[in-house]
Amino acid sequence: MMKMKSIFKAFASFALVCALMPAFVSCSNDDDEEQLAVTNIIGSYFGSLGANVMGTECEMPGEYKVTIQKDQKERDEVEVVVPETSFMYPGSDKVNTIPSFTIKGVNVKTSGTSYKIYQDNYSVTLDGVNYSGNISGTITGKAAEIHYSVRPGQMPMDINFTFSGNYK
């Protein structure tokens, strides 16, 4: 009888431990999935760049590089380094240059087998000039398509860029 009681106590203790186990397991709130999304798109992408200036499409000759790197502050965000660009406004013979700069705090979300990046209202100041705009894009496999707008200083409208490239 004593042996039976002791087996029953052991079984009851085991059942109680099993019943309480889920209470001690923490949920990651998808942090691991978001972190994996970030690491899957980090790298340099090389390709073509187009611009829309005041409603006029401008081809930008040559190959351009966009770099996606880990954000230093946030686990589920990246920094996107956009390339320097030179172009002429329609009706002007003056060459204008927008320097390369880094857009920080760009969000990353997984969507099936592709990754979406986006940030509204970024602002970067270089050499006393403020550059502001939005960025969005999709990375699928090794291919990236990124759209970003830039408004230099007090310019009254955005310059819209489209980058299409591949990871190398």
Backbone as JSON Lines, residues from 0, in Angstrom:
{"i":0,"aa":"M","n":[0.82,-1.18,0.0],"ca":[0.0,0.0,0.0],"c":[0.87,1.26,0.0]}
{"i":1,"aa":"M","n":[1.94,1.25,0.81],"ca":[2.85,2.39,0.86],"c":[3.51,2.63,-0.48]}
{"i":2,"aa":"K","n":[3.87,1.52,-1.15],"ca":[4.54,1.62,-2.43],"c":[3.59,2.23,-3.46]}
{"i":3,"aa":"M","n":[2.34,1.88,-3.41],"ca":[1.33,2.39,-4.32],"c":[1.14,3.89,-4.11]}
{"i":4,"aa":"K","n":[1.14,4.33,-2.83],"ca":[0.98,5.74,-2.51],"c":[2.17,6.54,-3.05]}
{"i":5,"aa":"S","n":[3.33,6.02,-2.9],"ca":[4.52,6.71,-3.37],"c":[4.56,6.78,-4.89]}
{"i":6,"aa":"I","n":[4.12,5.76,-5.59],"ca":[4.03,5.79,-7.06],"c":[2.99,6.82,-7.49]}
{"i":7,"aa":"F","n":[1.88,6.85,-6.79],"ca":[0.83,7.82,-7.1],"c":[1.33,9.24,-6.9]}
{"i":8,"aa":"K","n":[2.07,9.52,-5.8],"ca":[2.62,10.85,-5.54],"c":[3.6,11.25,-6.65]}
{"i":9,"aa":"A","n":[4.45,10.32,-7.06],"ca":[5.42,10.6,-8.12],"c":[4.7,10.92,-9.42]}
{"i":10,"aa":"F","n":[3.69,10.16,-9.74],"ca":[2.92,10.39,-10.96],"c":[2.19,11.74,-10.89]}
{"i":11,"aa":"A","n":[1.6,12.05,-9.74],"ca":[0.88,13.32,-9.56],"c":[1.85,14.49,-9.68]}
{"i":12,"aa":"S","n":[3.04,14.37,-9.12],"ca":[4.05,15.43,-9.22],"c":[4.48,15.63,-10.67]}
{"i":13,"aa":"F","n":[4.69,14.54,-11.39],"ca":[5.07,14.6,-12.8],"c":[3.97,15.27,-13.63]}
{"i":14,"aa":"A","n":[2.73,14.91,-13.38],"ca":[1.59,15.48,-14.1],"c":[1.48,16.98,-13.81]}
{"i":15,"aa":"L","n":[1.71,17.39,-12.59],"ca":[1.66,18.8,-12.22],"c":[2.76,19.58,-12.94]}
{"i":16,"aa":"V","n":[3.97,19.05,-12.97],"ca":[5.08,19.7,-13.67],"c":[4.74,19.85,-15.16]}
{"i":17,"aa":"C","n":[4.23,18.8,-15.77],"ca":[3.85,18.85,-17.19],"c":[2.76,19.89,-17.44]}
{"i":18,"aa":"A","n":[1.81,19.99,-16.53],"ca":[0.71,20.95,-16.68],"c":[1.2,22.38,-16.55]}
{"i":19,"aa":"L","n":[2.22,22.62,-15.74],"ca":[2.72,23.98,-15.52],"c":[3.8,24.4,-16.51]}
{"i":20,"aa":"M","n":[4.36,23.5,-17.27],"ca":[5.45,23.83,-18.21],"c":[5.11,24.96,-19.17]}
{"i":21,"aa":"P","n":[3.93,24.99,-19.8],"ca":[3.64,26.09,-20.73],"c":[3.71,27.47,-20.1]}
{"i":22,"aa":"A","n":[3.5,27.58,-18.81],"ca":[3.55,28.87,-18.13],"c":[4.98,29.41,-18.09]}
{"i":23,"aa":"F","n":[5.98,28.55,-18.21],"ca":[7.37,28.97,-18.12],"c":[8.04,29.14,-19.48]}
{"i":24,"aa":"V","n":[7.31,28.97,-20.54],"ca":[7.87,29.13,-21.88],"c":[7.53,30.53,-22.35]}
{"i":25,"aa":"S","n":[8.55,31.28,-22.84],"ca":[8.28,32.65,-23.29],"c":[8.02,32.67,-24.78]}
{"i":26,"aa":"C","n":[7.32,33.7,-25.2],"ca":[7.0,33.89,-26.61],"c":[7.92,34.96,-27.16]}
{"i":27,"aa":"S","n":[8.47,34.75,-28.34],"ca":[9.41,35.71,-28.9],"c":[8.73,36.82,-29.67]}
{"i":28,"aa":"N","n":[7.43,36.76,-29.86],"ca":[6.69,37.78,-30.61],"c":[7.27,37.99,-32.01]}
{"i":29,"aa":"D","n":[7.68,36.93,-32.63],"ca":[8.21,36.94,-34.0],"c":[9.54,37.67,-34.13]}
{"i":30,"aa":"D","n":[10.21,38.01,-33.03],"ca":[11.5,38.69,-33.12],"c":[12.5,37.87,-33.92]}
{"i":31,"aa":"D","n":[12.52,36.55,-33.71],"ca":[13.46,35.71,-34.43],"c":[13.17,35.74,-35.93]}
{"i":32,"aa":"E","n":[11.9,35.71,-36.31],"ca":[11.54,35.75,-37.73],"c":[11.94,37.09,-38.35]}
{"i":33,"aa":"E","n":[11.7,38.19,-37.63],"ca":[12.07,39.5,-38.14],"c":[13.58,39.64,-38.23]}
{"i":34,"aa":"Q","n":[14.31,39.12,-37.24],"ca":[15.77,39.16,-37.28],"c":[16.29,38.37,-38.46]}
{"i":35,"aa":"L","n":[15.68,37.21,-38.74],"ca":[16.08,36.4,-39.88],"c":[15.82,37.16,-41.18]}
{"i":36,"aa":"A","n":[14.7,37.87,-41.27],"ca":[14.38,38.67,-42.45],"c":[15.47,39.71,-42.68]}
{"i":37,"aa":"V","n":[15.92,40.35,-41.64],"ca":[16.97,41.36,-41.75],"c":[18.25,40.73,-42.27]}
{"i":38,"aa":"T","n":[18.68,39.62,-41.69],"ca":[19.94,39.02,-42.1],"c":[19.88,38.46,-43.52]}
{"i":39,"aa":"N","n":[18.7,38.07,-43.99],"ca":[18.57,37.52,-45.34],"c":[18.74,38.55,-46.44]}
{"i":40,"aa":"I","n":[18.59,39.84,-46.16],"ca":[18.67,40.85,-47.22],"c":[19.9,41.74,-47.12]}
{"i":41,"aa":"I","n":[20.71,41.55,-46.09],"ca":[21.91,42.38,-45.92],"c":[22.9,42.08,-47.05]}
{"i":42,"aa":"G","n":[23.44,43.15,-47.64],"ca":[24.44,43.0,-48.69],"c":[24.39,44.14,-49.68]}
{"i":43,"aa":"S","n":[25.18,44.02,-50.74],"ca":[25.24,45.04,-51.78],"c":[24.53,44.55,-53.02]}
{"i":44,"aa":"Y","n":[23.74,45.43,-53.6],"ca":[22.97,45.14,-54.81],"c":[23.45,46.09,-55.9]}
{"i":45,"aa":"F","n":[23.7,45.55,-57.08],"ca":[24.2,46.35,-58.2],"c":[23.19,46.32,-59.33]}
{"i":46,"aa":"G","n":[22.94,47.49,-59.94],"ca":[21.97,47.53,-61.02],"c":[21.77,48.91,-61.59]}
{"i":47,"aa":"S","n":[20.6,49.1,-62.17],"ca":[20.29,50.35,-62.87],"c":[19.46,51.28,-61.98]}
{"i":48,"aa":"L","n":[19.52,52.56,-62.32],"ca":[18.81,53.57,-61.57],"c":[18.1,54.49,-62.55]}
{"i":49,"aa":"G","n":[16.87,54.76,-62.28],"ca":[16.1,55.72,-63.07],"c":[15.57,56.79,-62.15]}
{"i":50,"aa":"A","n":[15.27,57.95,-62.72],"ca":[14.74,59.05,-61.9],"c":[13.59,59.72,-62.63]}
{"i":51,"aa":"N","n":[12.68,60.24,-61.86],"ca":[11.59,61.04,-62.39],"c":[11.73,62.41,-61.75]}
{"i":52,"aa":"V","n":[12.08,63.4,-62.62],"ca":[12.3,64.75,-62.14],"c":[11.23,65.64,-62.77]}
{"i":53,"aa":"M","n":[10.37,66.21,-61.95],"ca":[9.3,67.1,-62.41],"c":[8.48,66.45,-63.54]}
{"i":54,"aa":"G","n":[8.18,65.16,-63.39],"ca":[7.35,64.46,-64.36],"c":[8.09,63.93,-65.57]}
{"i":55,"aa":"T","n":[9.38,64.16,-65.65],"ca":[10.18,63.69,-66.78],"c":[11.06,62.53,-66.34]}
{"i":56,"aa":"E","n":[10.96,61.42,-67.07],"ca":[11.79,60.25,-66.77],"c":[13.22,60.5,-67.22]}
{"i":57,"aa":"C","n":[14.17,60.18,-66.35],"ca":[15.59,60.35,-66.66],"c":[16.31,59.03,-66.47]}
{"i":58,"aa":"E","n":[16.98,58.57,-67.51],"ca":[17.82,57.38,-67.37],"c":[19.14,57.81,-66.79]}
{"i":59,"aa":"M","n":[19.63,57.06,-65.86],"ca":[20.91,57.35,-65.22],"c":[21.9,56.3,-65.74]}
{"i":60,"aa":"P","n":[22.8,56.69,-66.66],"ca":[23.72,55.7,-67.24],"c":[24.67,55.11,-66.2]}
{"i":61,"aa":"G","n":[25.1,53.88,-66.45],"ca":[26.06,53.22,-65.59],"c":[25.41,52.27,-64.6]}
{"i":62,"aa":"E","n":[26.27,51.64,-63.8],"ca":[25.8,50.71,-62.77],"c":[25.87,51.41,-61.41]}
{"i":63,"aa":"Y","n":[24.85,51.17,-60.61],"ca":[24.76,51.77,-59.29],"c":[24.74,50.69,-58.23]}
{"i":64,"aa":"K","n":[25.15,51.09,-57.02],"ca":[25.17,50.15,-55.9],"c":[24.3,50.69,-54.77]}
{"i":65,"aa":"V","n":[23.4,49.85,-54.27],"ca":[22.61,50.13,-53.08],"c":[23.02,49.08,-52.05]}
{"i":66,"aa":"T","n":[23.36,49.53,-50.86],"ca":[23.79,48.62,-49.8],"c":[22.74,48.6,-48.7]}
{"i":67,"aa":"I","n":[22.4,47.38,-48.29],"ca":[21.49,47.19,-47.15],"c":[22.34,46.6,-46.03]}
{"i":68,"aa":"Q","n":[22.35,47.3,-44.9],"ca":[23.15,46.85,-43.76],"c":[22.3,46.83,-42.5]}
{"i":69,"aa":"K","n":[22.78,46.12,-41.5],"ca":[22.06,45.99,-40.24],"c":[21.99,47.34,-39.55]}
{"i":70,"aa":"D","n":[20.81,47.68,-39.06],"ca":[20.63,48.9,-38.27],"c":[21.33,48.7,-36.93]}
{"i":71,"aa":"Q","n":[22.07,49.68,-36.48],"ca":[22.83,49.55,-35.25],"c":[21.97,49.58,-34.0]}
{"i":72,"aa":"K","n":[20.73,50.11,-34.11],"ca":[19.89,50.25,-32.93],"c":[18.76,49.24,-32.85]}
{"i":73,"aa":"E","n":[18.19,48.84,-33.96],"ca":[17.0,48.0,-33.97],"c":[17.28,46.64,-34.62]}
{"i":74,"aa":"R","n":[16.76,45.58,-34.01],"ca":[16.95,44.22,-34.54],"c":[16.17,43.97,-35.82]}
{"i":75,"aa":"D","n":[15.02,44.61,-35.99],"ca":[14.15,44.31,-37.12],"c":[14.14,45.42,-38.17]}
{"i":76,"aa":"E","n":[15.19,46.25,-38.18],"ca":[15.3,47.32,-39.15],"c":[16.67,47.26,-39.81]}
{"i":77,"aa":"V","n":[16.76,47.93,-40.96],"ca":[18.02,48.01,-41.68],"c":[18.33,49.47,-42.01]}
{"i":78,"aa":"E","n":[19.55,49.69,-42.46],"ca":[19.97,50.97,-43.0],"c":[20.19,50.75,-44.49]}
{"i":79,"aa":"V","n":[19.73,51.68,-45.31],"ca":[19.9,51.56,-46.76],"c":[20.78,52.72,-47.23]}
{"i":80,"aa":"V","n":[21.9,52.38,-47.86],"ca":[22.81,53.38,-48.41],"c":[22.46,53.56,-49.88]}
{"i":81,"aa":"V","n":[21.96,54.76,-50.22],"ca":[21.58,55.04,-51.61],"c":[22.77,55.71,-52.3]}
{"i":82,"aa":"P","n":[22.9,55.5,-53.62],"ca":[24.08,56.0,-54.33],"c":[24.03,57.49,-54.63]}
{"i":83,"aa":"E","n":[25.21,58.06,-54.86],"ca":[25.31,59.43,-55.36],"c":[24.74,59.47,-56.77]}
{"i":84,"aa":"T","n":[24.04,60.53,-57.1],"ca":[23.47,60.67,-58.43],"c":[23.7,62.08,-58.95]}
{"i":85,"aa":"S","n":[23.95,62.2,-60.24],"ca":[24.09,63.49,-60.91],"c":[23.14,63.51,-62.08]}
{"i":86,"aa":"F","n":[22.47,64.64,-62.27],"ca":[21.47,64.75,-63.34],"c":[21.2,66.22,-63.61]}
{"i":87,"aa":"M","n":[20.47,66.48,-64.69],"ca":[20.05,67.84,-65.02],"c":[18.54,67.91,-64.92]}
{"i":88,"aa":"Y","n":[18.05,68.98,-64.31],"ca":[16.61,69.19,-64.28],"c":[16.13,69.48,-65.7]}
{"i":89,"aa":"P","n":[14.92,69.07,-66.04],"ca":[14.39,69.38,-67.38],"c":[14.44,70.9,-67.64]}
{"i":90,"aa":"G","n":[14.96,71.26,-68.82],"ca":[15.05,72.67,-69.2],"c":[16.26,73.39,-68.62]}
{"i":91,"aa":"S","n":[17.16,72.66,-67.98],"ca":[18.35,73.27,-67.38],"c":[19.59,72.62,-67.95]}
{"i":92,"aa":"D","n":[20.69,73.37,-68.0],"ca":[21.95,72.78,-68.44],"c":[22.93,72.62,-67.29]}
{"i":93,"aa":"K","n":[22.46,72.85,-66.07],"ca":[23.28,72.71,-64.87],"c":[23.18,71.28,-64.33]}
{"i":94,"aa":"V","n":[24.34,70.68,-64.06],"ca":[24.37,69.34,-63.47],"c":[24.19,69.46,-61.96]}
{"i":95,"aa":"N","n":[23.22,68.72,-61.43],"ca":[22.94,68.7,-60.0],"c":[23.37,67.35,-59.44]}
{"i":96,"aa":"T","n":[23.91,67.36,-58.24],"ca":[24.37,66.11,-57.62],"c":[23.71,65.94,-56.25]}
{"i":97,"aa":"I","n":[23.21,64.75,-56.04],"ca":[22.72,64.35,-54.71],"c":[23.73,63.33,-54.19]}
{"i":98,"aa":"P","n":[24.34,63.6,-53.04],"ca":[25.37,62.69,-52.54],"c":[24.78,61.37,-52.06]}
{"i":99,"aa":"S","n":[25.64,60.38,-51.94],"ca":[25.24,59.12,-51.32],"c":[24.93,59.4,-49.85]}
{"i":100,"aa":"F","n":[23.9,58.77,-49.33],"ca":[23.59,58.93,-47.92],"c":[22.9,57.67,-47.41]}
{"i":101,"aa":"T","n":[22.82,57.57,-46.08],"ca":[22.27,56.39,-45.42],"c":[20.91,56.72,-44.82]}
{"i":102,"aa":"I","n":[19.9,55.91,-45.17],"ca":[18.57,56.04,-44.59],"c":[18.49,55.01,-43.46]}
{"i":103,"aa":"K","n":[18.36,55.49,-42.23],"ca":[18.34,54.6,-41.07],"c":[16.91,54.27,-40.66]}
{"i":104,"aa":"G","n":[16.75,53.18,-39.95],"ca":[15.44,52.81,-39.39],"c":[14.44,52.32,-40.42]}
{"i":105,"aa":"V","n":[14.94,51.65,-41.47],"ca":[14.05,51.13,-42.51],"c":[13.47,49.8,-42.03]}
{"i":106,"aa":"N","n":[12.15,49.69,-42.04],"ca":[11.44,48.49,-41.57],"c":[11.59,47.35,-42.57]}
{"i":107,"aa":"V","n":[11.59,46.12,-42.06],"ca":[11.66,44.91,-42.89],"c":[10.54,43.97,-42.47]}
{"i":108,"aa":"K","n":[9.77,43.5,-43.43],"ca":[8.71,42.53,-43.17],"c":[8.81,41.41,-44.2]}
{"i":109,"aa":"T","n":[8.55,40.19,-43.75],"ca":[8.53,39.03,-44.63],"c":[7.16,38.92,-45.25]}
{"i":110,"aa":"S","n":[7.14,38.64,-46.56],"ca":[5.88,38.45,-47.27],"c":[6.06,37.25,-48.19]}
{"i":111,"aa":"G","n":[5.75,36.07,-47.68],"ca":[5.97,34.85,-48.46],"c":[7.45,34.61,-48.64]}
{"i":112,"aa":"T","n":[7.91,34.57,-49.9],"ca":[9.33,34.34,-50.17],"c":[10.07,35.64,-50.46]}
{"i":113,"aa":"S","n":[9.42,36.76,-50.25],"ca":[10.1,38.04,-50.48],"c":[10.07,38.88,-49.21]}
{"i":114,"aa":"Y","n":[10.84,39.94,-49.25],"ca":[10.98,40.83,-48.1],"c":[10.61,42.24,-48.54]}
{"i":115,"aa":"K","n":[9.83,42.89,-47.73],"ca":[9.41,44.27,-48.0],"c":[10.2,45.19,-47.08]}
{"i":116,"aa":"I","n":[10.71,46.29,-47.65],"ca":[11.35,47.32,-46.84],"c":[10.55,48.61,-47.03]}
{"i":117,"aa":"Y","n":[10.49,49.43,-45.98],"ca":[9.74,50.68,-46.1],"c":[10.04,51.62,-44.94]}
{"i":118,"aa":"Q","n":[9.97,52.9,-45.23],"ca":[10.0,53.93,-44.2],"c":[9.44,55.21,-44.8]}
{"i":119,"aa":"D","n":[8.5,55.8,-44.12],"ca":[7.95,57.09,-44.51],"c":[8.68,58.19,-43.77]}
{"i":120,"aa":"N","n":[8.89,59.28,-44.46],"ca":[9.41,60.5,-43.84],"c":[10.8,60.37,-43.21]}
{"i":121,"aa":"Y","n":[11.77,59.85,-43.96],"ca":[13.15,59.87,-43.45],"c":[13.68,61.29,-43.6]}
{"i":122,"aa":"S","n":[14.73,61.6,-42.87],"ca":[15.38,62.89,-42.96],"c":[16.86,62.72,-42.65]}
{"i":123,"aa":"V","n":[17.72,63.19,-43.57],"ca":[19.16,63.07,-43.42],"c":[19.76,64.44,-43.74]}
{"i":124,"aa":"T","n":[20.68,64.92,-42.92],"ca":[21.35,66.19,-43.18],"c":[22.82,65.94,-43.47]}
{"i":125,"aa":"L","n":[23.28,66.43,-44.63],"ca":[24.68,66.32,-45.04],"c":[25.16,67.69,-45.5]}
{"i":126,"aa":"D","n":[26.29,68.11,-44.98],"ca":[26.89,69.39,-45.35],"c":[25.87,70.54,-45.31]}
{"i":127,"aa":"G","n":[25.03,70.55,-44.29],"ca":[24.07,71.62,-44.1],"c":[22.82,71.54,-44.96]}
{"i":128,"aa":"V","n":[22.7,70.5,-45.79],"ca":[21.51,70.34,-46.64],"c":[20.7,69.16,-46.11]}
{"i":129,"aa":"N","n":[19.39,69.38,-45.92],"ca":[18.51,68.32,-45.47],"c":[17.94,67.59,-46.68]}
{"i":130,"aa":"Y","n":[18.0,66.27,-46.64],"ca":[17.4,65.41,-47.68],"c":[16.3,64.61,-46.98]}
{"i":131,"aa":"S","n":[15.09,64.69,-47.53],"ca":[13.98,63.98,-46.91],"c":[13.21,63.23,-47.99]}
{"i":132,"aa":"G","n":[12.39,62.27,-47.55],"ca":[11.59,61.5,-48.5],"c":[11.07,60.22,-47.9]}
{"i":133,"aa":"N","n":[10.75,59.28,-48.78],"ca":[10.23,57.96,-48.41],"c":[11.02,56.89,-49.15]}
{"i":134,"aa":"I","n":[11.01,55.68,-48.62],"ca":[11.64,54.55,-49.29],"c":[10.77,53.32,-49.13]}
{"i":135,"aa":"S","n":[10.68,52.52,-50.19],"ca":[9.98,51.23,-50.13],"c":[10.6,50.32,-51.18]}
{"i":136,"aa":"G","n":[10.42,49.04,-51.0],"ca":[10.97,48.12,-51.97],"c":[10.68,46.68,-51.63]}
{"i":137,"aa":"T","n":[11.06,45.82,-52.57],"ca":[10.88,44.38,-52.42],"c":[12.18,43.69,-52.81]}
{"i":138,"aa":"I","n":[12.58,42.73,-52.0],"ca":[13.73,41.89,-52.3],"c":[13.21,40.46,-52.4]}
{"i":139,"aa":"T","n":[13.39,39.86,-53.57],"ca":[12.95,38.48,-53.79],"c":[14.15,37.71,-54.33]}
{"i":140,"aa":"G","n":[14.59,36.71,-53.59],"ca":[15.8,35.99,-53.99],"c":[16.97,36.95,-53.95]}
{"i":141,"aa":"K","n":[17.66,37.1,-55.09],"ca":[18.79,38.02,-55.18],"c":[18.42,39.33,-55.85]}
{"i":142,"aa":"A","n":[17.16,39.48,-56.24],"ca":[16.71,40.67,-56.96],"c":[16.07,41.69,-56.03]}
{"i":143,"aa":"A","n":[16.44,42.96,-56.23],"ca":[15.88,44.04,-55.43],"c":[15.28,45.1,-56.35]}
{"i":144,"aa":"E","n":[14.13,45.58,-55.97],"ca":[13.52,46.74,-56.62],"c":[13.19,47.71,-55.5]}
{"i":145,"aa":"I","n":[13.84,48.87,-55.54],"ca":[13.7,49.84,-54.46],"c":[13.3,51.19,-55.05]}
{"i":146,"aa":"H","n":[12.27,51.78,-54.46],"ca":[11.78,53.09,-54.86],"c":[12.04,54.05,-53.7]}
{"i":147,"aa":"Y","n":[12.66,55.18,-54.02],"ca":[12.85,56.17,-52.96],"c":[12.72,57.57,-53.55]}
{"i":148,"aa":"S","n":[12.23,58.46,-52.71],"ca":[12.1,59.85,-53.11],"c":[13.1,60.68,-52.31]}
{"i":149,"aa":"V","n":[13.54,61.76,-52.93],"ca":[14.48,62.67,-52.27],"c":[14.0,64.1,-52.52]}
{"i":150,"aa":"R","n":[13.93,64.86,-51.46],"ca":[13.63,66.29,-51.57],"c":[14.81,67.02,-50.93]}
{"i":151,"aa":"P","n":[15.71,67.56,-51.78],"ca":[16.87,68.28,-51.24],"c":[16.48,69.68,-50.75]}
{"i":152,"aa":"G","n":[16.88,70.0,-49.53],"ca":[16.67,71.34,-48.99],"c":[15.23,71.79,-49.07]}
{"i":153,"aa":"Q","n":[15.04,72.99,-49.58],"ca":[13.71,73.6,-49.68],"c":[13.07,73.37,-51.05]}
{"i":154,"aa":"M","n":[13.6,72.45,-51.82],"ca":[13.03,72.16,-53.14],"c":[11.53,71.86,-53.0]}
{"i":155,"aa":"P","n":[10.68,72.39,-53.88],"ca":[9.24,72.23,-53.7],"c":[8.67,70.87,-54.09]}
{"i":156,"aa":"M","n":[9.48,70.01,-54.73],"ca":[8.95,68.7,-55.11],"c":[10.01,67.62,-54.91]}
{"i":157,"aa":"D","n":[9.54,66.36,-54.91],"ca":[10.43,65.21,-54.75],"c":[11.04,64.81,-56.09]}
{"i":158,"aa":"I","n":[12.22,64.22,-56.0],"ca":[12.82,63.5,-57.12],"c":[12.61,62.03,-56.79]}
{"i":159,"aa":"N","n":[11.97,61.29,-57.67],"ca":[11.66,59.88,-57.42],"c":[12.63,58.98,-58.16]}
{"i":160,"aa":"F","n":[13.27,58.08,-57.41],"ca":[14.25,57.15,-57.97],"c":[13.7,55.73,-57.93]}
{"i":161,"aa":"T","n":[14.08,54.95,-58.94],"ca":[13.78,53.52,-58.97],"c":[15.08,52.77,-59.24]}
{"i":162,"aa":"F","n":[15.45,51.9,-58.29],"ca":[16.65,51.08,-58.43],"c":[16.2,49.63,-58.67]}
{"i":163,"aa":"S","n":[16.78,49.01,-59.69],"ca":[16.56,47.57,-59.96],"c":[17.92,46.92,-60.04]}
{"i":164,"aa":"G","n":[18.16,45.94,-59.17],"ca":[19.47,45.31,-59.17],"c":[19.46,43.93,-58.55]}
{"i":165,"aa":"N","n":[20.65,43.35,-58.53],"ca":[20.83,42.0,-57.97],"c":[21.95,41.99,-56.96]}
{"i":166,"aa":"Y","n":[21.8,41.09,-55.99],"ca":[22.81,40.87,-54.95],"c":[24.05,40.27,-55.59]}
{"i":167,"aa":"K","n":[25.21,40.81,-55.24],"ca":[26.47,40.23,-55.75],"c":[27.42,40.03,-54.6]}
